[in-house]
Structures are given as structure tokens and as C-alpha cells.
Amino acid sequence: MIDLAISVREAPEAPEYVFRLVAEDGTPAPGTTLPAPEAALAAVEEFGEDIFFPRPGPPRLCTQQYGGPQVAVVSGTFHGRAVHSVFTRTDGCEIARWKAMAPLLGGNGA
């Protein structure tokens, strides 16, 4: 079972967009409000474990590029585990996280 609330702001002063992804048995369920629920579910299933629950590892070098002021917060449950994850575009590593989960964040990864 997946039940995630997603809030996205294009900039700090911009309006907040709120979406929801609900899925049972690998299929989007009633209550889902994302523009592309199948793509969002595929991204969550492929990358969710590593992004929502990262394992400690060696330090990563991230390019110091700025991808924009967007901020997204994802909270809820992912296969029985509580999720609270913040997405930004403040450096290369964060931009990569955003692109991987773009369908969940209401976009296409651009």
C-alpha cells in the first residue's frame, strides 16, 4: 500500500500545489490526484526505497549548480513505512533526486 501526499511550490512566495498518490497492488487507487499516476507509481516503485530511506554510504560529490527555487515535500506511507522527504534543486545531487521522482512531484523531470 502506498499513500503519499505531495506538496510543491515553484518558489517560496508561489502558491502550493497539493497532490496525492494512493496505490494498492501496484495500481493507482481512488483518491489519486497526480496528473500522471502510472508514471508516478513507476518512479516510486523504482526509486522510492533508495530515495525515501537512503542507506549510509561514502560521501558523494555533488556539482554546485542551482536548479531553481522549487521545493516539494512528500509524506505518508510507502509499503508500511512512514515517509517524510523534502526535495529541492539546490545542487547536482538534489536535482538528480528531483528528476528521478519528477512524475511524483507533478512534473516530467525537466
N, C-alpha and C positions, 0 to 999 in steps of 0.2 A: 504494500500500500504506500502510495506517495500522496502527500497533501502539503503543498508548498504555497505560501503567499509571497508574492514578489512585488516590491515597491521600487519604482525607478524615477529618478529625477535627472533631467538633462543638464541642469545647473542648480546651484543652491537656491536661487530665487524662482526657479521654474516650478510649474505645477507637478504634483506627484501622480504618477500613473500606477495603478494597482492591478495586478493580475493574479490568477490562481491556477495552479496545476493540480488536478486530482486524477490519480490513476489507480486502477485495480487490474491485476493480472496482465500487466503490460499494455493496457489500453486506456486512453483518456476517458475519464468518467464525467458524469454530470457535475456541474459546478466549475468546470474548467473554463477560464475566460481568456486564455492566451490566443493571439492571432493564428499561431501555427502549433496546435497542441501535439501533433505527432512528432514534429521536429524537436520540440521542447523535451518531450519524453525520451526521444532517442538520445539527445545530448545529456540529459540527466542520467540515463542508464549507462551511457558510455563513460562519462567523466565525473559523475556525481560523487562516487566513493572517494576518489583522489582529491577532488576539489573541496568537498564538504568536510572530509575527515583526513587531512593530509598526514602522512607519516613523517616523523623526523628524518632528516637526511642531511647530506652535506650542504653547506651554504651554496646558494645559487647566485650567479652574477646576472644582474638584470640591466638591460640597456636603460640609460637615463633619457628616455623620451617621454613626452607628455602627450597622452592620447585624448585629453579633454576632461571636463569637469563632471561628467556623468557619475552617478552613484546609484547602486542597486543593493537592496537588502533582501535576502531570501531567508525565510524562516518557516518552520513547520516540521514535518516528519518525512524521512526517507527510509523506507523499509524498516520502520520501527525505531529509528534513531532520530533524536532531536537535532534539528539543523538551525543554525543562525550564522549566516555567512554574508559578509559585505564585499561587494565588487566595486572596484574603481578602475580608472585608466591612467594611473599616476606614473607608471613605469612599464618597461617591456614585459615583465613577468605578469603584472596585473592586466595589461592589455591582452596577453595570451589567455589568461583565465576568462576574461570577458568574452573574447572571441569564441572560446570553446563552449561557453554556456549561452551564447547570444540568443538562440531561439527561446530559452527560458526567460531571458531578460527582455523579451518582446521585440527583438530585432533580428538582423541577419548576419551580424558579426562585422559589419563594416566599421 
